[in-house]
Amino acid sequence: MAERKLFKTVGVLGLGHVGLPTAVGFAELGWQVVGTDSDSAKVSLIADGHCPFYEPDLEPLLRKNLAEGRLKVTCDVGEAVRESDILFVCVGTPQKPDGSPDLSQVEAVIRTVAENLNGYKLIVEKSTVPVQTAQWIKRTILRYAGSGTEFDVASNPEFLREGTAVHDFFYPDRIVIGVESERARNWLLELYKPLNAPIVVTDVNTAEIIKHAANSFLALKISFINMISDLCEAVGADVTEVARGIGLDPRIGPQFLQAGIGYGGYCLPKDLKAFIHIAEEHRVDFSLLKEVERVNEARIDRFVRKVQQALWVLKEKTIAIWGLAFKPNTDDIREAPSLKVISRLLDEGAKLRLYDPAAMNNVRQVFPENPPSLVYCKSAIEAATNAHAILIVTEWEEFRKIDWAKVKQVIALPIVVDGRNCLDPKTVREAGFEYYGMGRK
Ligand SMILES: NC(=O)c1ccc[n+]([C@@H]2O[C@H](COP(=O)([O-])OP(=O)(O)OC[C@H]3O[C@@H](n4cnc5c(N)ncnc54)[C@H](O)[C@@H]3O)[C@@H](O)[C@H]2O)c1
């Protein structure tokens, strides 16, 4: 294979929601991959073929590639650096209290890279980082490794979505690579060649901006449709029909036009904050994005008010919450709207019965079980038992398919507040429930 001449081993530094699918994906494409993480418990799980988080289709592919010898994992980050030619930085970039990105994980891993350079390396940022981070990476390597070391830094932002990460790795809409040298360009083009996907090759600063611009635009679409939803509610129109009516215009597109309780997760909230921060640093007035954020933060209030409109007093009411993950098909609860909803309803004195197909163990760490105020249930039906209302907070497929007649038999008051507009109001009403959606009749 010609590509074997360019480079031999791909290293993936950080085996979280992005790093693990990336490592497994490259191995499945036939590359030799070494994955590493500073969390040794996580590495042990992965080495035994277990995915440390819920991600459909990832575990079988992980096992296959470990067994076939294309993927190796180690908790010795330095060893992974020394063994690899290309290094993908996939560590976390959480936000600091002031909204700016915390780049300490990036700096730490780059220092390890610097201390273990044993020949030319192509260092690729996959973590979402502010524009000009690559400059800092270069400077840091030169400081800790000294001059005379040969390396390139490239940017290859990640667009995969939790819940469909495996599919997104193999069928990306586009791959963005920001490079400063021919060698970096050729290596990355070679690496991604088997995917046959559209590739945008640009400079590093531009690639870094593309990721933040993409997530900010998605957040903007969500806040936009949420404002339309409030207007629809005020005048008796239906936001789902408006979304369809505008979304069929290819200049707008149908995705990210689902009105509801707003976006959450590890990416949109923090990336939007980071982008606002970057713009301010460079004296660019991007107050448009501040408004997007403000609209999103107000969604929880709007939702809780809707629950109050449905139930009047919440104190001592038993409320079932269906869905806790920040979105379906993941157990990730980082910045999940459910956490804020739970907190607000507990403050009101409601008794909560929670159910999620995947995320309950994670939520338990934040809100330990405390009967009768807070109870975790094994099924949606169990959560609905003796409840005065069901709130849909995450649109898992199983809620769409639920047998409403069965729910009716166990619930105390047949009321549904659908924070994700994921149910068919007619079906729910015909089953004898009061249905409250977001911006729909
Ligand atoms: N989660 C997503 O859907 C998604 C999508 C696109 C981009 N991103 C971006 O990708 C990056 C990673 O996100 P994630 O969701 O995978 O985070 P994560 O928290 O799931 O994973 C990060 C991993 O890095 C490890 N780590 C931290 N410091 C390390 C070090 N010094 N050496 C080795 N490993 C180290 C952590 O132990 C953890 O396992 C972030 O910048 C994020 O914004 C995330």
The ligand as an SDF file (V2000), in Angstrom:
LIG
                    3D

 44 48  0  0  0  0  0  0  0  0999 V2000
  -18.6360   15.1510   22.3570 N   0  0  0  0  0  0  0  0  0  0  0  0
  -18.9160   15.5770   21.1330 C   0  0  0  0  0  0  0  0  0  0  0  0
  -19.9880   15.3200   20.5790 O   0  0  0  0  0  0  0  0  0  0  0  0
  -17.9040   16.3880   20.3630 C   0  0  0  0  0  0  0  0  0  0  0  0
  -18.0960   16.6040   18.9870 C   0  0  0  0  0  0  0  0  0  0  0  0
  -17.1490   17.3510   18.2890 C   0  0  0  0  0  0  0  0  0  0  0  0
  -16.0650   17.8840   18.9600 C   0  0  0  0  0  0  0  0  0  0  0  0
  -15.9160   17.6920   20.3000 N   0  0  0  0  0  0  0  0  0  0  0  0
  -14.7470   18.2430   20.9580 C   0  0  0  0  0  0  0  0  0  0  0  0
  -13.7880   17.1850   21.1240 O   0  0  0  0  0  0  0  0  0  0  0  0
  -13.0670   17.3560   22.3420 C   0  0  0  0  0  0  0  0  0  0  0  0
  -13.2260   16.1360   23.2190 C   0  0  0  0  0  0  0  0  0  0  0  0
  -14.5920   16.0050   23.5610 O   0  0  0  0  0  0  0  0  0  0  0  0
  -15.1460   14.6630   24.2280 P   0  0  0  0  0  0  0  0  0  0  0  0
  -16.6240   14.7810   24.2770 O   0  0  0  0  0  0  0  0  0  0  0  0
  -14.5200   13.4940   23.5540 O   0  0  0  0  0  0  0  0  0  0  0  0
  -14.5440   14.8080   25.7010 O   0  0  0  0  0  0  0  0  0  0  0  0
  -14.3880   13.6530   26.7790 P   0  0  0  0  0  0  0  0  0  0  0  0
  -14.3440   14.3380   28.0840 O   0  0  0  0  0  0  0  0  0  0  0  0
  -15.4060   12.5950   26.5280 O   0  0  0  0  0  0  0  0  0  0  0  0
  -12.9510   13.0210   26.4570 O   0  0  0  0  0  0  0  0  0  0  0  0
  -11.7340   13.6590   26.6960 C   0  0  0  0  0  0  0  0  0  0  0  0
  -10.7290   12.5950   27.1380 C   0  0  0  0  0  0  0  0  0  0  0  0
   -9.4270   13.1890   27.2080 O   0  0  0  0  0  0  0  0  0  0  0  0
   -8.7540   12.5620   28.3090 C   0  0  0  0  0  0  0  0  0  0  0  0
   -7.6080   13.3780   28.6990 N   0  0  0  0  0  0  0  0  0  0  0  0
   -7.6030   14.5560   29.3710 C   0  0  0  0  0  0  0  0  0  0  0  0
   -6.3390   15.0090   29.5390 N   0  0  0  0  0  0  0  0  0  0  0  0
   -5.5360   14.0920   28.9470 C   0  0  0  0  0  0  0  0  0  0  0  0
   -4.1250   14.0030   28.7690 C   0  0  0  0  0  0  0  0  0  0  0  0
   -3.2980   14.9440   29.2410 N   0  0  0  0  0  0  0  0  0  0  0  0
   -3.6260   12.9450   28.1150 N   0  0  0  0  0  0  0  0  0  0  0  0
   -4.4420   11.9690   27.6410 C   0  0  0  0  0  0  0  0  0  0  0  0
   -5.7870   12.0100   27.7720 N   0  0  0  0  0  0  0  0  0  0  0  0
   -6.3230   13.0660   28.4100 C   0  0  0  0  0  0  0  0  0  0  0  0
   -9.8250   12.4550   29.3690 C   0  0  0  0  0  0  0  0  0  0  0  0
   -9.4870   11.5090   30.3650 O   0  0  0  0  0  0  0  0  0  0  0  0
  -11.0390   12.0400   28.5310 C   0  0  0  0  0  0  0  0  0  0  0  0
  -11.1620   10.6280   28.4430 O   0  0  0  0  0  0  0  0  0  0  0  0
  -13.6130   18.6500   22.9590 C   0  0  0  0  0  0  0  0  0  0  0  0
  -12.8030   19.7030   22.5580 O   0  0  0  0  0  0  0  0  0  0  0  0
  -14.9830   18.7620   22.3530 C   0  0  0  0  0  0  0  0  0  0  0  0
  -15.4390   20.0980   22.3050 O   0  0  0  0  0  0  0  0  0  0  0  0
  -16.7990   16.9290   21.0140 C   0  0  0  0  0  0  0  0  0  0  0  0
  1  2  1  0
  2  3  2  0
  2  4  1  0
  4  5  1  0
  4 44  2  0
  5  6  2  0
  6  7  1  0
  7  8  2  0
  8  9  1  0
  8 44  1  0
  9 10  1  0
  9 42  1  0
 10 11  1  0
 11 12  1  0
 11 40  1  0
 12 13  1  0
 13 14  1  0
 14 15  2  0
 14 16  1  0
 14 17  1  0
 17 18  1  0
 18 19  2  0
 18 20  1  0
 18 21  1  0
 21 22  1  0
 22 23  1  0
 23 24  1  0
 23 38  1  0
 24 25  1  0
 25 26  1  0
 25 36  1  0
 26 27  1  0
 26 35  1  0
 27 28  2  0
 28 29  1  0
 29 30  1  0
 29 35  2  0
 30 31  1  0
 30 32  2  0
 32 33  1  0
 33 34  2  0
 34 35  1  0
 36 37  1  0
 36 38  1  0
 38 39  1  0
 40 41  1  0
 40 42  1  0
 42 43  1  0
M  CHG  2   8   1  16  -1
M  END
$$$$
